Amino acid sequence: MNRLENRVALVTGAASGIGRATAIRLASEGAAVVVADLQDDKAAAVVAEIERAGGRAVAVHLDVTSEASWASAVAASIEAFGGLGILVNNAGIGDTVPLEQSATDEYRKVVSVTQDSVYFGLKAAAEALKASGNGAVVNVSSMFGIVGGFGTSPGYAAAKGAVRTLTKAVALGWATEGVRVNSIHPGFVDTPILGETDRSMLAQTTPMGRIAQPEELAAAIAFLVSDDASFMTGAELVVDGGYTAR
């Protein structure tokens, strides 16, 4: 299936987890992929994996909290592949403590990496996305951008909720500009961001009785950026095993 042939995609946080799976999936469907991350060695390994499978990719060092770094990454995408038509804002970090125990510096760091990065990415890529004539953005929010979760993680909840509504605002602004903007809201996914969290406990809280694999989120993202989702913009796709249905 080559739904993304002749498309160029930039994926942030692409060295691991959902980002890595997404970069590999988009490349498998024909896209040239910019693997953007701070972890240069791991990003290079993802590029090598894509190339071994016959795909096209380059690794780009990107600090998603820096506007200058974003400008460089977009320029590198255009230099490598001639344009940019797909942006997946996936990079993010979380916090775990209750609000009363949270530190202001940590809160601001989570918001910077998880929320501000999406704003910077959209702004940096806007011109190229519009010029592509068939632009598509997926901003990775969370089911905890919709519901309150465990009543902890104030930075993560605030950031992911902001990503949800920023997506809708930009989608409306770009609705006639040839760029679709949607958000995806994962449930618990087996990625490094979970740290030492008990996976079995998370599975027990999920109606389907398990947590997701990164490839399941990558499949949903591939759908959203493809023409199969051509009449979707400003939408939120929840991939949470039923968690928010209760």
N, C-alpha and C positions, 0 to 999 in steps of 0.2 A: 504494500500500500504506500503510494507516494503522494499523499494529500498535501505535503508541504514542499514539493519540488519547486525549485527556483525561489524559495523564501529564505531569508536570513534571520536568525533568532539569536538574541542575547539572553542568557539565563544567569541570574545572580545566585550566589551561594551554590554554584554548580559543581563544587568539588566533592560533595557528599550528600547523602540523604535524598530528599525530594528533588533538589536541584540537579544532582548527578543523574538520577533516574530520568528526569525530564530532558536533560541534554541528550542523553542516549536515545530516548524515545523520539524526540524531534528529528535527530539525525537519521534514525532508521526510517523515518517517513519522508526523507529527502531534503530536509532543511540543512543549510550550512549553519553551524552553531558556534557562537562565541561563548566559551566556558569561562565565566567571570567569577573570580574569588580572590580572597586574600591568601589562600593556601596554594601557592604556586606549584609545588610538587604534586599535590593531589589533583590540581586542575590539569596539569600536563598528563597525568595518568589517565584522566577521563578522555582527553583528546586522543591519546594513543589507542584507547579502547574503541573509540568511534572510528578512527582511521583503519584499525584492523578489520572492522566490519564493513569497510568500504565507504564510510561517510566522510564528510568534510567538517573540520573544526579547528579552532585556534583557542589558545588559552590567553586570557587577559587579566592582569592584576587589577583588581578593583576594590577600593575602600568605599563601600556604599554610603558612608557618612560624609563623603567629601565631594562637593560639586566639581572641583577640578579633576578628581579621579574619574568621575562620571563622564565629563567632557572628553577625557582621553580615551575611555573605553568605547564610547560611541564613535569617536574618530577612528579608532583601531578597527572597529567592526566594518565601517565603510571602506577603509583602506584594504582590509583583507578580502571582503566579499562584494564590495560595490554598493552597499546600501544596508538598510536595517528595516525589517517589516514586522518583527515579532519581538516583544519584550516580556520576559517573565520575571517579575519582581518577587523573588523567593527568599532572599537572605533575611534572616531574623534570629533573634536570641530571646530567651525568656528569663523570668524570675520565678521564684517559688514561694516566697514568704508572705504572710499576711501583711496588710497595709501598715499596721502598727509597728511591725518589725522592719519595714523596708527602709532603705537608705536613699536619700534624694539623688545622690550621684548614680546609684545603680538604676533607679527609676529612669533617670535621664538617658543613661546609656542604652537601656532597652528601647526606649522611644526613639532614640537616634538611629539605632541599627534597624529597627523593625518598622518604624513609621516614617521617619524623615527620609530614609533611603528610597521609599516609594515615590515621594514627592520629587526628590532629586532625579530619580530615574525617569519619571514621566516628563519632567521639564527638559532634561538633557536629550531625550530621544524624540521629543515631539516633532521636530522638523523632519527628521529622517522617516519616522513612522508615517507622517502625512504624505511625504514624497513617494513612499512605496506604492501608494494607490490601493493597498489592501492591508492596512495595519491592524495588528491585534495585540492587545495587552492582557496578561493575566497577572493580577496581584494576589499573592498568597496571603490570605487572612487566616482565620481559624474558626472552628465552631465556637471557641471562646471569645470571638469577636461579635458573637450573636447572643450568647447566654453567659451567665456568671460563673460557670464552672464550679470550682471547689471553694470559691470565696476568697481565694488568695491571688497572687501574681498580679498586682495592680498595674505594673508597667506593661506586661504582656496584654492584659485585657484592654487597657487604654489604647495601646498601639494598634492591636488587631481590630478593635472597633473603629478606629480612625481610618484604617486601610479600607474597611468595608464602605464607609460613606464617602471617602475621597474617590474611590472607584466610581461610584454613582455620579458624583459631581463632574468628574472628567469625562465620563461616558456621555453625559448630556452635552457638555461643551464641544465634544468631538463627533457628535452623532452624524453630522453632515460633512465631516472632514475626511471620511474614508478610514477611520480608525475605531475599532471596537474595543471597549475596555470592560472586562469582567473580573470578578473576584472568585476565588475558590476557597472553601472553608473545610480544611481537613479536620478529622477527628484525631484520635491517637494513632500515630504512625511510628513504625519501628525505625527511628533515625537517631543520630547522636544527640539531638536536642533533648531527648528524654533522659539522658545521663544514666544515673543508677536507679531511676524510678522502676518500681515493680511492674513489669509488663503484665503479669497475670492479674494484678489488681485492676489495671486499666482495662484489660479484656473483660473482666467481670462486670465493669460498669457500662460496657458497650452492649446494646441489645443483640448484635450479631455474635457476641461471645468471643471476639478476637479483636486485635488491633490490625491496622492496615499495613501493607507493604508499600514502600515508596513508588514502586511501579504502578500501583493502582491509582495513585495521585497523578503520576505522569501521564497515564492514559486519559484521564479527565482533562488535564491541561492541554494535551494534544488535540482533543476534541474542540476545546474552546478557541484555540488559535487557528483551527482549520475552517474551511468554508462550510463544513457541516454545521457550524454554529453561526452562519452568516447573518441571521436576524436576531442574534443575541448581543445586547450591549447593556451595561449597567446591571447585569444579573449577578446573582450569587449562587454558585453551585456548591451545595453542601455534600461532602463525601465523608461521612462520620459514622457509618455503621448503624445509624438510627438514633444516635445519642440525643440529638436535639428534637426528635420526633415525640419525645415523652412529655 
